[in-house]
């Protein structure tokens, strides 16, 4: 029986492709079994409104260690909270 993959989404203040690639290499070294990518589209505004999305997929995800590695690389990193609206009718 195969395990389901988890996906954790983070926001960072990484501003360009070079910064993302450097940080990605560090994350891939620490988590070689994870599928990790950045989406650098929303960087015009100050953080957190302007941000880069970091997605990590694996069977287990160590969010604290991911945040620590990004922080040690000189960037902010926060888990993107899942905001669901409840509608009671």
Secondary structure, 3 states (H helix, E strand, C coil): CCCCCEEEEEEECCCCHHHHHHHHHHHHHHCCCCEEEEEEEECCCCCCCCEEEEEEEECCCCHHHHHHHHHHCCCCEEECCCCCCCCCC
